[in-house]
Structure formats: C-alpha cells, structure tokens
Amino acid sequence: MATQYPTDNPTGLPTGRAPSLPGEKGPGDPGFSEPPDNIGDTEEPVEVDAKADGLRLAGGAKLAEPKVLDIKFVTEDLGGEERREDSTAKTKFTLQAEVLFPKNSAKLNSGAKARIKTIADEIDKQQSTEVNVFGFTDDLGSYEHGKTLSKKRATAVQTELSQRLGSEVSFNVRGYSEDYPVADNRTEEGRAKNRRVEVSFPKKD
C-alpha cells in the first residue's frame, strides 16, 4: 500500500511522475533517460593554501580529540519477526517469541533451529567469545510468571547456540519478564514485539 502524504497530490498531475519545467523532459516523457548512478564530480578540484591565515588555529588552541561515531545499521524482515542491529561495537539479533516457541511455552518449534543457526554462524564469523541472551515477555499475567518464562526461553536459545559454537563461548543468560518493553503493551501488535529473545555479542575489531 502506497504511503499517503498530507499534500494529497496538490499539483493535480497523475501520481507516479514529477512535473517538468517548460521545455524540459521528465520521467514518462518520450526520450527521457535517467542519469547513471556513478556520475562523478567533473569539476577541477579547488586548490587550498595550507599556510593561509584563515586555516591556522589561534595561539595556544588545540584540536579536539577525534571521536569514533557509533553508527547503527538496522535490518528487519517484512513481518518484523526478526531484526538485526549492527553498530561499531556489537551485533544484536532480536527474534519475536512467536517464531521460536509455541504460545506460553519454552520449547523451540520446528523452525527455530534454522534461525538460531544463522545467529550462531554470525557469532562464529565475528569470533565472539561472550554472548548475551536475554528473554522478555509482555505485561499479561503475573510478573513472576513472565520472569520464569522469559528465562526459560533465553536458556533454550542459549542451549541451541552452545551446541553449535562449542565450549569456548561463554553466555550471559537473563529473563526480564515485562521489563524493558520496545513497544506499547496496550495493543496486540505491541505485545508481540515485546515477547522476544535478544542475542547480542561484540564485533571483531
């Protein structure tokens, strides 16, 4: 479904093409062609005088210490059941509980092992030896029940990972019940996002 914008096509032109200026061709006009993606800068580079006064620091001034930005890349499948976040320091996989377990259960379903194998392969690729596995629930039911269920689910994922990775990898396994929600528990869509298992590990330098 196409995204609706507040302007609601104020130009009155058919959607799907941009209006052209008089005498110009735009998408959809005969003979129009898109420019290639790899067009570079054809202008001559500007020469800079490194000794120019405007480029010098005032007396006694120092440049600030360089900082490394922690840039995060996020990918998510179409239904939102699986999400991957990559930052400078670590990788985190988030799996909704429904793709791993039957309702109110901590027993892995038939499709769970393939998803966990993908995570194990990435841990092995990054040569990580410390892995966090955290379980979470929504806010339905008692807090203590959620605590128990989330811990059992995290343990089930950790057990499958450890069988694939070997004894050199150590795990930190926690169950947080309804704590740290990522969505609104007042809707079923939000509760589904909160019922999850997160697996995170540091990236290789």
Secondary structure by P-SEA (a helix, b strand, c coil): ccccccccccccccccbbbbccccccccccccccccccccccccbbbbcccccccccccccccccbbbbbbbbbbbcccccbbbbbcccbbbbbbcccccccccccccccaaaaaaaaaaaaaaaacccbbbbbbbbcccccaaaaaaaaaaaaaaaaaaaaaacccccccccccccccccccccccaaaaaaacbbbbbbbccc
